[in-house]
Structures are given as C-alpha cells and as structure tokens.
Amino acid sequence: MSDGGIVLEPAVRQLELLRTGAVSVVELTEAHIVQIERLNPALNVFADFDAERVRERARKHDAWRGTRARRPLFGLPVTVKSSIATRGLKCEIGSLLHKGDVPREDAVVVARLRAAGALILGTTNCPEFLMAYETDNLLHGRTSNPWDLDRSPGGSSGGESAAIAAGMSAAGLGSDSGGSVRVPAHFTGICSLKPTPGRIPGRGHLPPCVGPFQILGAIGPMARTMADVALLFRMLSGHDAADPASAPVELREPSLEELRSNRIGFFEDDGLVPVTAETRAAVQAAAAALLEAGFTVEPFRPRTLELLRKLWWKFFVQCGAMFYAPEIRGRESKLSPIFNEFLGIAASAPALTAAELLNAWAELDLLRARTLEEMRKVPVLLCPVASVPAFRHGKRSWDLDGRRVEYLDAWRYTQWFNALACPAAVVPVGRSPEGLPIGVQIVAQPFEDETALGIAAVVDRAFGFRAPPMALGWKQKPPSRLSNRLR
C-alpha cells in the first residue's frame, strides 16, 4: 500500500479488496471519512457531506453483501460535482440563487453509479453557474489545490479534482463545456475524460446541456488512473432514450494492435499562445513514451484551431451569458465576484444578433467537417491541456516567453475540442519547477472514446499518479483489522 493508505490506491484496487473481503465497505468508507475530516478544512472541496449519513449507507452496503456485492462498483466511495443532480444531496451549482436545492431524482449517470453499487460520499464544490476556471463562490467559498493551498484546483470541476487527488474520494463525476474536467485534472495531477457528448448521458445536469451546450458539454469521469476512468466510462455510458443527444453506440474494447493503427499527431503549442517550457517537455515525453510503445507519432497540428476557438467563445461566453440573463435579472446583488467577472468578459463583446448566431451555428458544422477531414490520416492528437500549471488564487494573466497570456486564452487547448465534440483524455506526465503537476491531452475523433482512453492508458502506465504531500499519511491509525489486511 502507498504511504497514504488505502484511500490513495486506484479505484480498481479498492474494488479488488472489497471483492476479496480484505476490507469491508464500512472500513473502506471510514478510511475516506478520516481523510476527509483531516484535509477538508484546508481544501474545502465539499458542497454537501455528512459523515454519519455516509456511515449509515456503508453499513447498509455491508448488510447487502451477497448478490449485490457482485455489482461492479459495489462499495466504492465516490463523489459527484454539485451540478449533477444527486438525490438527497445539495446540488446548488455554487450559487446563492440555488441555496438549499436538493434534487428529488438522480441524474441518469448518478442512477447508474448507484445501480453499479457505488457509495456516494457527497457533492463537490464548483464556481457559480460553472462559468470559471477557478472554484470559488459566495455559497461555499473557495476550494484550494492539495499541491499548494495558495493555488486553485481549477474549474469548474475543481472540488471534484481536489477530492480525488487528495484521496478523499476514489473517483467521481465532473462536467466539461470548455475544459472543466480536463483543466482541474491537469492542475491536481489526476486523470479525466471529456467524452463525446451523448456517450455518457447528460440528462440531469444542472443547468441542462441544451442548444449549443449540447455540442460543447458532457459529463465526464475523473479518477487517479486511466484504468479507473475507463471503468467508470464503461459503467456510465450507454444509450438514454430520453436524452436527444444520447447516441446508441456500443462499447468497444480495442486491442493494443488496434490502438497502434492510429497515427498520432503531436504539437506543443498552437503557434499563437505560448506554453511553459515544462509543458512542452511533458508533451514531448508523452510522445516519446508512445513511440517506445510502438505507436506512430509525428508532428501535426490542425489548421482550424483558432477558428474553432472563436466559435467556442461565441457559444460558451456569449450564449452562456444570454442563457443566464433571465435567471439573474433583478438578483445581481447575490452574484459572486467570479460570476460577475464572467459576465464582464461576455459584455465586452457586442450582443449576438439572431443572424450572427444562426451563421455561427452553420459555420461550426462546416468547420467541424473540415477539421475532421483534415484529421482522417492523423486521427489522434497529443497536445497540452493549458499554457500554465495551477495558478495562484485570483491570478488572471501570465508572462511566457516575453508575451502576456490572458485568462481565457490559457485554456484554449481544451476549448477547441468542445467545439469539435471530440473525446479528450488527460493524463499527468510532468512537473513545474514548483513541483506542480502538468498533464497532457489525448484527443480522438467523435465517438472514438475508447481510442482516447486506450492510448491515454499507455501514457498513464509510463508516468502515473503521484499523491500530493498533504494527502500522505494518516491523522490517526486506521482500524487495526484494516491495517493488518493492507500489508
């Protein structure tokens, strides 16, 4: 076992211990509660967590042993971003306007988690209305990064990423319309997948992924290893007949030889916005690992990236502000500074006319087709997640190579693939001079999620998760039976 005990083991290992009876659900849950009570006061990752309620559910799980224990995620302690409806737990989207909101029904993905036997620890913090790359709000406050409390774990799935990186959760669910499972994974040194929209049903996300957000947005799994991410993807994917974005695509298990048949194109930057030297090195190291594993890897960068980014801006920033306008009108005094910052960014551009929106939607279809045609010979991309690693709370610009990189520009490396509706996985590879994690991004064509997962797993095996120092060690010894069984 790792120095941090069972809570920092991969989810697949925790499930193995549960299946063999090496630990009970109560023991595994208690180990996570100990870690939460030790670290959450500093990190502030939860929107809703009640230790006694969780203990009661763990006791019920152990009482259900037998047929239910054969369920694939039986007893695994997981968390859910507080923008994904979770029955009985607060899902307030980080806003005072939704204070105390507790859904009566689960989102489809949460229902599937429960059906697979997972034990939900609680819901995790996010920026107000999800429109920021930093997790902070007036309702629950600021979430910190377990690698450095002065830095952000990212957004909008920042609470989720911090919980998983710190061993407070074995795995969980985030959502992503502009990098929101990928940037937090990069910031905290974990793995994640933004799936093709519809591969994992989005019904029950708050707010709904409708209009342009049906293309941009997806609920995605987050965990410490790609094997864990792939397990969640298998458990959660599948057609939802009531979700118009859900596609009836069968799961695949491509062999290593099949994966190697995909030519991989890599690039360290987009030629417009620089990245840190360590980010470049991380992409090069991942490319070298794939070459060594028998893949064909070559320099390649699609020519349409900046055009895609401009369309993403129209849909995410401008349409996003338009969607929220009716809800916030007359209640502006209750909005958080971080959401007001987003509204200010949106207001800096002229309001979209109906004709501009219609033309942008048509242009996106044409541009997606053009890009995917360009990628036919190089169907997988390897590139950065962001220009910089985890930033200090409130920081909004960076100087790289003598050039100023502004806030939303730093995350452009994820935004392209929301506009393309491509699956994109993130794996930790490098380190900054301060020791902060640096991830890389593996992107496949739409509906080729298993390809992205399989190739990302090869990279993950070459590098792998490292726990932040604060996550290591126990505040108190684990129960003696658990301690003995872990040896």
ABEGO torsion letter per residue (X at the ends): XBAAEAAABBAAAAAAAAAAGABBAAAAAAAAAAAAAAAAAAAGABABBBAAAAAAAAAAAAAABEAAAABAABGBBBBBBAABBBBGBBBAGGBAAABGBBBABBBAAAAAAAAAGBBBAEBBBBBBGGABABBBBAAAEBBBBAABAABBAEOAAAAAAAAAAAGABABBBBBBAAGAAAAAAAAAGBBBBBBBBGABBABGBOBBBBEAAAAABBBBBBBABAAAAAAAAAAABEBBAABAABBBBBBBBBBAAAAAABBBBBBABAGABBBBAAAAAAAAAAAAAAAAAGBBBBBBBBAAAAAAAAAAAAAAAAAAAAAAAAAABGAAAABBAAAAAAAAAAAABBBBBAAAAAAAAAAAAAAAAAAAAAAAABABBBBBABABBBBBBGBABBBBGGBBBBAAAAAAAAAAAAAAGBBBBBBBABBBAAGBBBBBBBBBBBGAAAAAAAAAAAAAAAAEBBBBAAABEBABBBBAAAAAAAX
